[in-house]
Amino acid sequence: MQAGVDHIGPSGGANYVVIWIPFPTPFDEPPTIVCTVSDRDDFDDSFNVTTKHVQHIGFSAIVRRQDAAQAWGANLELHWLAIQK
């Protein structure tokens, strides 16, 4: 099992961002991913996160704003947990 927190930050004008999260140590096979997004600035915005392209070396996280189809200025972090199957 591995876990981490990665900086996302503001969206730079988009209503979603895609980031690649590399694992500190590769797994033998693609793990199961559990993740959530937190707002470090106390905004009332709402977000979801979807994983894609899960591999033994890392995964892509798609973070999308849900309360409005617009950019965000919140300083977001992605909290993740990777569990070997």
Secondary structure by P-SEA (a helix, b strand, c coil): cccccccccccccccbbbbbbbbccccccbbbbbbcccccccccccbbbbbccccccbbbbbbbbcccccccccbbbbbbccccc
